[in-house]
Amino acid sequence: MSSVPLLPWLTDPFVDFAFMRRALAGCFAISLSAAPVGVFLMLRRMSLTGDAMAHAILPGAAIGFLLAGFSVMAMTLGGMVAGCLVAALTGLTSRHTGTSEDGNLAAFYLTSLALGVLLISLKGSRIDLLHVLFGATLALDDGALLLLAGVAVITLLTMALLYRAIVMVSLDSSFLRTGGPAAKVAHMALLMLIVLNLVAGFHALGTLMAVGLMILPATIARFWVASLEPMILLAVGLALAGCFAGLLLSYYTSLATSPLIILCLGSLFLLSALVGREKGLLNTWRHRRTTLADTELTVK
């Protein structure tokens, strides 16, 4: 029984088919922008906020779909408006009622998710709903690719200009109160980048999966490195690897692409949680045993 050469198995789908090359280019762009944003979200302990915002953009995207079908511009603008509106309403409600921001955000995003699904159901079919929820990674057109590339450029430029302030806001919660205008600008810029990347990622991975490409690579990287810059670089590399593996699996198995991408990253997360160099379970257990043994020797 002859073995299948590895290199052609990895490269032929992208060499032979334009739709695979376009999908890889789109995933490459969103990985470059979403993964660094995910690192700062994780450092600020806002991972669930990212998940909530991913669901919150659905009604805006649904309204864009009702008005113009699968128009990249209409659904993008609708998603941006919906995401910003939910963020603003959450902040206002928490500030003026004294209730929990997490609770208010959960209430708004669950309502938004239900409204979005209902709006799509008014006009679309089950296939349209699946397209919005899980994306169309293998059917990215020129408009979607340009949007993903533009978001990547905006994200990287914004982070380059405001890097120090964003780092301070992410690592020190008190900096937002004491850092003056620079801290507030950095905070708002980070929130806008979250919404922008979720809206862009929605076109490739859908509203339910887009946040996975933002959060999972950052969480995996945390198990391996402790320094910020290496963590960002590793998160980007992991996002790219997850996209590449998910695209190949989707091609050879004919299964949905975006869930496979997230499942590949989820598998890496489980492996890293077990054997990760920084915070992996085995390494932590080994360190505790060594510390306990040293303590017992000292006592004796």
C-alpha atoms as a printed R data frame, in Angstrom:
    type eleno elety resid chain resno       x      y      z
1   ATOM     1    CA   MET     A     1   0.000  0.000  0.000
2   ATOM     2    CA   SER     A     2   1.613  3.247 -1.143
3   ATOM     3    CA   SER     A     3   1.733  6.198  1.196
4   ATOM     4    CA   VAL     A     4   0.363  9.602  0.243
5   ATOM     5    CA   PRO     A     5   3.148 12.223 -0.098
6   ATOM     6    CA   LEU     A     6   2.727 14.812  2.625
7   ATOM     7    CA   LEU     A     7   3.698 17.972  0.744
8   ATOM     8    CA   PRO     A     8   1.180 17.605 -2.121
9   ATOM     9    CA   TRP     A     9  -1.500 16.712  0.430
10  ATOM    10    CA   LEU     A    10  -0.803 20.011  2.197
11  ATOM    11    CA   THR     A    11  -0.371 22.251 -0.839
12  ATOM    12    CA   ASP     A    12  -2.482 20.866 -3.703
13  ATOM    13    CA   PRO     A    13  -5.830 22.279 -2.480
14  ATOM    14    CA   PHE     A    14  -4.362 25.790 -2.452
15  ATOM    15    CA   VAL     A    15  -2.464 25.363 -5.726
16  ATOM    16    CA   ASP     A    16  -5.384 23.878 -7.636
17  ATOM    17    CA   PHE     A    17  -8.355 25.909 -6.387
18  ATOM    18    CA   ALA     A    18  -8.771 29.679 -6.279
19  ATOM    19    CA   PHE     A    19 -11.479 29.506 -3.596
20  ATOM    20    CA   MET     A    20  -9.015 27.799 -1.235
21  ATOM    21    CA   ARG     A    21  -6.397 30.488 -1.879
22  ATOM    22    CA   ARG     A    22  -8.966 33.202 -1.212
23  ATOM    23    CA   ALA     A    23 -10.069 31.499  1.999
24  ATOM    24    CA   LEU     A    24  -6.444 31.212  3.149
25  ATOM    25    CA   ALA     A    25  -5.791 34.885  2.345
26  ATOM    26    CA   GLY     A    26  -8.882 35.972  4.280
27  ATOM    27    CA   CYS     A    27  -7.987 33.821  7.277
28  ATOM    28    CA   PHE     A    28  -4.410 35.117  7.157
29  ATOM    29    CA   ALA     A    29  -5.668 38.717  7.318
30  ATOM    30    CA   ILE     A    30  -8.090 38.162 10.196
31  ATOM    31    CA   SER     A    31  -5.472 36.154 12.111
32  ATOM    32    CA   LEU     A    32  -3.016 39.053 11.897
33  ATOM    33    CA   SER     A    33  -5.525 41.457 13.412
34  ATOM    34    CA   ALA     A    34  -7.789 39.407 15.701
35  ATOM    35    CA   ALA     A    35  -5.114 37.406 17.545
36  ATOM    36    CA   PRO     A    36  -3.264 40.466 18.990
37  ATOM    37    CA   VAL     A    37  -6.596 41.983 20.043
38  ATOM    38    CA   GLY     A    38  -7.409 38.690 21.753
39  ATOM    39    CA   VAL     A    39  -4.187 38.864 23.782
40  ATOM    40    CA   PHE     A    40  -5.187 42.239 25.220
41  ATOM    41    CA   LEU     A    41  -8.732 41.008 25.844
42  ATOM    42    CA   MET     A    42  -7.334 38.069 27.801
43  ATOM    43    CA   LEU     A    43  -4.982 40.297 29.810
44  ATOM    44    CA   ARG     A    44  -7.932 42.535 30.738
45  ATOM    45    CA   ARG     A    45 -10.002 39.456 31.651
46  ATOM    46    CA   MET     A    46 -12.571 40.494 29.037
47  ATOM    47    CA   SER     A    47 -12.739 37.245 27.065
48  ATOM    48    CA   LEU     A    48 -16.449 36.807 27.795
49  ATOM    49    CA   THR     A    49 -17.005 40.416 26.746
50  ATOM    50    CA   GLY     A    50 -15.598 39.532 23.340
51  ATOM    51    CA   ASP     A    51 -17.958 36.569 23.128
52  ATOM    52    CA   ALA     A    52 -20.915 38.763 24.050
53  ATOM    53    CA   MET     A    53 -19.973 41.413 21.486
54  ATOM    54    CA   ALA     A    54 -19.717 38.741 18.785
55  ATOM    55    CA   HIS     A    55 -23.373 37.872 19.393
56  ATOM    56    CA   ALA     A    56 -24.384 41.519 19.725
57  ATOM    57    CA   ILE     A    57 -23.478 42.337 16.110
58  ATOM    58    CA   LEU     A    58 -25.997 39.806 14.764
59  ATOM    59    CA   PRO     A    59 -29.127 42.036 14.593
60  ATOM    60    CA   GLY     A    60 -27.208 44.770 12.757
61  ATOM    61    CA   ALA     A    61 -25.844 42.246 10.272
62  ATOM    62    CA   ALA     A    62 -29.355 40.804  9.932
63  ATOM    63    CA   ILE     A    63 -30.826 44.219  9.108
64  ATOM    64    CA   GLY     A    64 -28.104 44.699  6.491
65  ATOM    65    CA   PHE     A    65 -29.025 41.289  5.074
66  ATOM    66    CA   LEU     A    66 -32.732 42.186  4.949
67  ATOM    67    CA   LEU     A    67 -31.985 45.434  3.124
68  ATOM    68    CA   ALA     A    68 -29.292 44.322  0.695
69  ATOM    69    CA   GLY     A    69 -28.857 40.547  0.870
70  ATOM    70    CA   PHE     A    70 -25.319 39.269  1.406
71  ATOM    71    CA   SER     A    71 -23.790 42.703  0.814
72  ATOM    72    CA   VAL     A    72 -20.425 43.048  2.548
73  ATOM    73    CA   MET     A    73 -20.836 46.785  3.084
74  ATOM    74    CA   ALA     A    74 -24.436 46.649  4.354
75  ATOM    75    CA   MET     A    75 -23.814 43.796  6.787
76  ATOM    76    CA   THR     A    76 -20.543 45.323  7.987
77  ATOM    77    CA   LEU     A    77 -22.085 48.720  8.712
78  ATOM    78    CA   GLY     A    78 -25.066 47.088 10.397
79  ATOM    79    CA   GLY     A    79 -22.821 44.934 12.567
80  ATOM    80    CA   MET     A    80 -20.635 47.903 13.542
81  ATOM    81    CA   VAL     A    81 -23.643 49.996 14.562
82  ATOM    82    CA   ALA     A    82 -25.194 47.130 16.547
83  ATOM    83    CA   GLY     A    83 -21.941 46.317 18.351
84  ATOM    84    CA   CYS     A    84 -21.271 49.933 19.307
85  ATOM    85    CA   LEU     A    85 -24.903 50.404 20.380
86  ATOM    86    CA   VAL     A    86 -24.837 47.375 22.689
87  ATOM    87    CA   ALA     A    87 -21.527 48.502 24.205
88  ATOM    88    CA   ALA     A    88 -22.904 52.010 24.807
89  ATOM    89    CA   LEU     A    89 -26.214 50.783 26.255
90  ATOM    90    CA   THR     A    90 -24.385 48.379 28.570
91  ATOM    91    CA   GLY     A    91 -22.168 51.158 29.898
92  ATOM    92    CA   LEU     A    92 -25.056 53.603 30.350
93  ATOM    93    CA   THR     A    93 -27.274 51.050 32.083
94  ATOM    94    CA   SER     A    94 -24.516 50.010 34.476
95  ATOM    95    CA   ARG     A    95 -23.517 53.592 35.243
96  ATOM    96    CA   HIS     A    96 -27.017 54.924 35.925
97  ATOM    97    CA   THR     A    97 -28.580 51.910 37.639
98  ATOM    98    CA   GLY     A    98 -25.642 50.576 39.628
99  ATOM    99    CA   THR     A    99 -26.248 47.055 38.324
100 ATOM   100    CA   SER     A   100 -23.544 44.628 37.220
101 ATOM   101    CA   GLU     A   101 -21.956 45.383 33.854
102 ATOM   102    CA   ASP     A   102 -21.524 41.659 33.180
103 ATOM   103    CA   GLY     A   103 -25.203 41.014 33.835
104 ATOM   104    CA   ASN     A   104 -26.329 43.902 31.641
105 ATOM   105    CA   LEU     A   105 -24.010 42.840 28.826
106 ATOM   106    CA   ALA     A   106 -25.342 39.276 28.998
107 ATOM   107    CA   ALA     A   107 -28.930 40.555 28.863
108 ATOM   108    CA   PHE     A   108 -28.240 42.787 25.852
109 ATOM   109    CA   TYR     A   109 -26.278 40.189 23.898
110 ATOM   110    CA   LEU     A   110 -28.841 37.420 24.471
111 ATOM   111    CA   THR     A   111 -31.602 39.764 23.339
112 ATOM   112    CA   SER     A   112 -29.512 40.784 20.327
113 ATOM   113    CA   LEU     A   113 -28.831 37.167 19.381
114 ATOM   114    CA   ALA     A   114 -32.517 36.252 19.537
115 ATOM   115    CA   LEU     A   115 -33.503 39.369 17.563
116 ATOM   116    CA   GLY     A   116 -30.879 38.692 14.904
117 ATOM   117    CA   VAL     A   117 -31.996 35.096 14.369
118 ATOM   118    CA   LEU     A   118 -35.631 36.233 14.163
119 ATOM   119    CA   LEU     A   119 -34.840 38.976 11.627
120 ATOM   120    CA   ILE     A   120 -32.961 36.591  9.350
121 ATOM   121    CA   SER     A   121 -35.807 34.080  9.605
122 ATOM   122    CA   LEU     A   122 -38.257 36.713  8.327
123 ATOM   123    CA   LYS     A   123 -36.661 36.712  4.885
124 ATOM   124    CA   GLY     A   124 -33.975 34.081  4.689
125 ATOM   125    CA   SER     A   125 -33.916 30.327  4.613
126 ATOM   126    CA   ARG     A   126 -32.161 27.922  6.959
127 ATOM   127    CA   ILE     A   127 -29.116 28.135  4.671
128 ATOM   128    CA   ASP     A   128 -29.042 31.940  5.015
129 ATOM   129    CA   LEU     A   129 -29.145 31.631  8.804
130 ATOM   130    CA   LEU     A   130 -26.275 29.120  8.796
131 ATOM   131    CA   HIS     A   131 -24.317 31.434  6.488
132 ATOM   132    CA   VAL     A   132 -24.619 34.292  8.986
133 ATOM   133    CA   LEU     A   133 -23.995 32.184 12.093
134 ATOM   134    CA   PHE     A   134 -21.089 30.111 10.744
135 ATOM   135    CA   GLY     A   135 -19.735 32.222  7.898
136 ATOM   136    CA   ALA     A   136 -18.758 31.298  4.347
137 ATOM   137    CA   THR     A   137 -15.007 30.838  4.574
138 ATOM   138    CA   LEU     A   138 -14.770 29.074  1.217
139 ATOM   139    CA   ALA     A   139 -16.874 31.688 -0.598
140 ATOM   140    CA   LEU     A   140 -15.092 34.959  0.223
141 ATOM   141    CA   ASP     A   141 -15.484 37.527 -2.567
142 ATOM   142    CA   ASP     A   142 -13.305 40.531 -3.408
143 ATOM   143    CA   GLY     A   143 -15.282 42.834 -1.123
144 ATOM   144    CA   ALA     A   144 -14.868 40.554  1.881
145 ATOM   145    CA   LEU     A   145 -11.139 40.112  1.229
146 ATOM   146    CA   LEU     A   146 -10.631 43.866  0.944
147 ATOM   147    CA   LEU     A   147 -12.555 44.369  4.193
148 ATOM   148    CA   LEU     A   148 -10.452 41.776  6.027
149 ATOM   149    CA   ALA     A   149  -7.227 43.285  4.695
150 ATOM   150    CA   GLY     A   150  -8.358 46.812  5.595
151 ATOM   151    CA   VAL     A   151  -9.280 45.791  9.139
152 ATOM   152    CA   ALA     A   152  -5.885 44.119  9.547
153 ATOM   153    CA   VAL     A   153  -4.100 47.307  8.444
154 ATOM   154    CA   ILE     A   154  -6.227 49.535 10.714
155 ATOM   155    CA   THR     A   155  -5.710 47.212 13.691
156 ATOM   156    CA   LEU     A   156  -1.947 46.956 13.295
157 ATOM   157    CA   LEU     A   157  -1.531 50.711 12.742
158 ATOM   158    CA   THR     A   158  -3.708 51.548 15.769
159 ATOM   159    CA   MET     A   159  -1.764 49.163 17.972
160 ATOM   160    CA   ALA     A   160   1.536 50.558 16.741
161 ATOM   161    CA   LEU     A   161   0.442 54.125 17.552
162 ATOM   162    CA   LEU     A   162  -1.199 53.369 20.925
163 ATOM   163    CA   TYR     A   163   0.753 50.278 21.958
164 ATOM   164    CA   ARG     A   164   2.128 51.538 25.270
165 ATOM   165    CA   ALA     A   165  -1.209 53.007 26.398
166 ATOM   166    CA   ILE     A   166  -3.136 49.865 25.387
167 ATOM   167    CA   VAL     A   167  -0.644 47.719 27.305
168 ATOM   168    CA   MET     A   168  -1.050 49.882 30.410
169 ATOM   169    CA   VAL     A   169  -4.850 49.812 30.196
170 ATOM   170    CA   SER     A   170  -4.777 46.023 29.766
171 ATOM   171    CA   LEU     A   171  -2.344 45.260 32.595
172 ATOM   172    CA   ASP     A   172  -3.401 47.879 35.157
173 ATOM   173    CA   SER     A   173  -7.125 48.431 35.691
174 ATOM   174    CA   SER     A   174  -6.466 51.587 37.733
175 ATOM   175    CA   PHE     A   175  -4.658 53.213 34.796
176 ATOM   176    CA   LEU     A   176  -8.010 53.887 33.117
177 ATOM   177    CA   ARG     A   177  -8.982 56.102 36.070
178 ATOM   178    CA   THR     A   178  -5.612 57.761 36.635
179 ATOM   179    CA   GLY     A   179  -4.040 57.810 33.176
180 ATOM   180    CA   GLY     A   180  -5.928 60.834 31.870
181 ATOM   181    CA   PRO     A   181  -7.063 61.305 28.246
182 ATOM   182    CA   ALA     A   182  -4.460 58.890 26.857
183 ATOM   183    CA   ALA     A   183  -5.903 56.031 28.904
184 ATOM   184    CA   LYS     A   184  -9.465 56.783 27.788
185 ATOM   185    CA   VAL     A   185  -8.395 56.997 24.140
186 ATOM   186    CA   ALA     A   186  -6.584 53.660 24.439
187 ATOM   187    CA   HIS     A   187  -9.613 52.055 26.113
188 ATOM   188    CA   MET     A   188 -12.012 53.290 23.429
189 ATOM   189    CA   ALA     A   189  -9.580 52.285 20.680
190 ATOM   190    CA   LEU     A   190  -9.385 48.761 22.084
191 ATOM   191    CA   LEU     A   191 -13.182 48.479 22.256
192 ATOM   192    CA   MET     A   192 -13.487 49.707 18.664
193 ATOM   193    CA   LEU     A   193 -10.855 47.205 17.516
194 ATOM   194    CA   ILE     A   194 -12.812 44.421 19.220
195 ATOM   195    CA   VAL     A   195 -16.015 45.347 17.374
196 ATOM   196    CA   LEU     A   196 -14.185 45.936 14.079
197 ATOM   197    CA   ASN     A   197 -12.419 42.573 14.161
198 ATOM   198    CA   LEU     A   198 -15.558 40.705 15.189
199 ATOM   199    CA   VAL     A   199 -17.496 42.280 12.324
200 ATOM   200    CA   ALA     A   200 -14.707 41.443  9.871
201 ATOM   201    CA   GLY     A   201 -14.324 37.931 11.262
202 ATOM   202    CA   PHE     A   202 -18.063 37.410 10.945
203 ATOM   203    CA   HIS     A   203 -17.755 37.386  7.135
204 ATOM   204    CA   ALA     A   204 -15.211 34.566  7.233
205 ATOM   205    CA   LEU     A   205 -16.224 32.540 10.292
206 ATOM   206    CA   GLY     A   206 -19.744 33.708 11.196
207 ATOM   207    CA   THR     A   207 -20.946 35.448 14.339
208 ATOM   208    CA   LEU     A   208 -20.755 32.322 16.512
209 ATOM   209    CA   MET     A   209 -17.196 31.338 15.550
210 ATOM   210    CA   ALA     A   210 -15.454 34.702 14.969
211 ATOM   211    CA   VAL     A   211 -14.636 35.251 18.629
212 ATOM   212    CA   GLY     A   212 -12.884 31.868 18.741
213 ATOM   213    CA   LEU     A   213 -10.115 33.083 16.440
214 ATOM   214    CA   MET     A   214  -9.670 36.063 18.741
215 ATOM   215    CA   ILE     A   215  -9.661 34.330 22.139
216 ATOM   216    CA   LEU     A   216  -8.335 30.789 21.650
217 ATOM   217    CA   PRO     A   217  -4.886 31.629 20.177
218 ATOM   218    CA   ALA     A   218  -4.257 34.137 22.976
219 ATOM   219    CA   THR     A   219  -5.300 31.646 25.641
220 ATOM   220    CA   ILE     A   220  -3.115 28.910 24.149
221 ATOM   221    CA   ALA     A   221  -0.110 31.247 23.917
222 ATOM   222    CA   ARG     A   222  -0.455 32.061 27.622
223 ATOM   223    CA   PHE     A   223   0.337 28.430 28.451
224 ATOM   224    CA   TRP     A   224   3.703 28.682 26.686
225 ATOM   225    CA   VAL     A   225   5.146 32.182 27.120
226 ATOM   226    CA   ALA     A   226   4.981 34.855 29.814
227 ATOM   227    CA   SER     A   227   6.274 37.942 27.959
228 ATOM   228    CA   LEU     A   228   3.793 40.096 26.050
229 ATOM   229    CA   GLU     A   229   5.506 40.494 22.667
230 ATOM   230    CA   PRO     A   230   6.313 36.774 22.258
231 ATOM   231    CA   MET     A   231   2.757 36.015 23.366
232 ATOM   232    CA   ILE     A   232   1.329 38.217 20.603
233 ATOM   233    CA   LEU     A   233   3.586 36.658 17.954
234 ATOM   234    CA   LEU     A   234   2.774 33.135 19.118
235 ATOM   235    CA   ALA     A   235  -0.967 33.905 19.158
236 ATOM   236    CA   VAL     A   236  -0.790 35.089 15.537
237 ATOM   237    CA   GLY     A   237   1.142 31.963 14.540
238 ATOM   238    CA   LEU     A   238  -1.358 29.724 16.305
239 ATOM   239    CA   ALA     A   239  -4.286 31.473 14.614
240 ATOM   240    CA   LEU     A   240  -2.643 30.965 11.215
241 ATOM   241    CA   ALA     A   241  -1.916 27.302 11.971
242 ATOM   242    CA   GLY     A   242  -5.490 26.707 13.127
243 ATOM   243    CA   CYS     A   243  -6.882 28.302  9.971
244 ATOM   244    CA   PHE     A   244  -4.553 26.298  7.713
245 ATOM   245    CA   ALA     A   245  -5.402 23.015  9.434
246 ATOM   246    CA   GLY     A   246  -9.126 23.774  9.476
247 ATOM   247    CA   LEU     A   247  -9.165 24.633  5.772
248 ATOM   248    CA   LEU     A   248  -7.372 21.398  4.876
249 ATOM   249    CA   LEU     A   249  -9.681 19.292  7.027
250 ATOM   250    CA   SER     A   250 -12.711 21.011  5.529
251 ATOM   251    CA   TYR     A   251 -11.445 20.342  2.007
252 ATOM   252    CA   TYR     A   252 -10.750 16.651  2.575
253 ATOM   253    CA   THR     A   253 -13.784 15.873  4.747
254 ATOM   254    CA   SER     A   254 -16.386 18.227  3.177
255 ATOM   255    CA   LEU     A   255 -17.365 19.455  6.644
256 ATOM   256    CA   ALA     A   256 -18.079 23.053  7.703
257 ATOM   257    CA   THR     A   257 -14.905 25.141  7.696
258 ATOM   258    CA   SER     A   258 -15.302 27.592 10.575
259 ATOM   259    CA   PRO     A   259 -16.204 24.961 13.220
260 ATOM   260    CA   LEU     A   260 -13.211 22.870 12.081
261 ATOM   261    CA   ILE     A   261 -10.883 25.872 12.471
262 ATOM   262    CA   ILE     A   262 -12.146 26.467 15.998
263 ATOM   263    CA   LEU     A   263 -11.974 22.742 16.842
264 ATOM   264    CA   CYS     A   264  -8.327 22.649 15.723
265 ATOM   265    CA   LEU     A   265  -7.567 25.558 18.035
266 ATOM   266    CA   GLY     A   266  -9.637 23.970 20.795
267 ATOM   267    CA   SER     A   267  -7.554 20.789 20.507
268 ATOM   268    CA   LEU     A   268  -4.373 22.857 20.833
269 ATOM   269    CA   PHE     A   269  -5.874 24.524 23.898
270 ATOM   270    CA   LEU     A   270  -6.520 21.175 25.604
271 ATOM   271    CA   LEU     A   271  -3.007 19.967 24.773
272 ATOM   272    CA   SER     A   272  -1.452 23.216 26.017
273 ATOM   273    CA   ALA     A   273  -3.497 23.147 29.213
274 ATOM   274    CA   LEU     A   274  -1.982 19.739 29.884
275 ATOM   275    CA   VAL     A   275   1.680 20.166 28.860
276 ATOM   276    CA   GLY     A   276   2.174 23.941 28.518
277 ATOM   277    CA   ARG     A   277   5.526 25.249 29.736
278 ATOM   278    CA   GLU     A   278   4.151 28.193 31.729
279 ATOM   279    CA   LYS     A   279   0.845 27.132 33.254
280 ATOM   280    CA   GLY     A   280   0.275 23.582 32.019
281 ATOM   281    CA   LEU     A   281  -1.182 21.118 34.507
282 ATOM   282    CA   LEU     A   282   1.743 18.679 34.327
283 ATOM   283    CA   ASN     A   283   4.343 21.412 34.713
284 ATOM   284    CA   THR     A   284   2.443 23.000 37.609
285 ATOM   285    CA   TRP     A   285   2.069 19.615 39.317
286 ATOM   286    CA   ARG     A   286   5.779 18.854 38.831
287 ATOM   287    CA   HIS     A   287   6.748 22.256 40.227
288 ATOM   288    CA   ARG     A   288   4.538 21.742 43.294
289 ATOM   289    CA   ARG     A   289   6.058 18.321 43.944
290 ATOM   290    CA   THR     A   290   9.576 19.770 43.685
291 ATOM   291    CA   THR     A   291   8.698 22.636 46.017
292 ATOM   292    CA   LEU     A   292   7.115 20.243 48.521
293 ATOM   293    CA   ALA     A   293  10.161 17.959 48.430
294 ATOM   294    CA   ASP     A   294  12.533 20.904 48.956
295 ATOM   295    CA   THR     A   295  10.414 22.084 51.884
296 ATOM   296    CA   GLU     A   296  10.502 18.650 53.510
297 ATOM   297    CA   LEU     A   297  14.301 18.472 53.114
298 ATOM   298    CA   THR     A   298  14.659 21.915 54.673
299 ATOM   299    CA   VAL     A   299  12.497 20.910 57.643
300 ATOM   300    CA   LYS     A   300  14.534 17.742 58.201
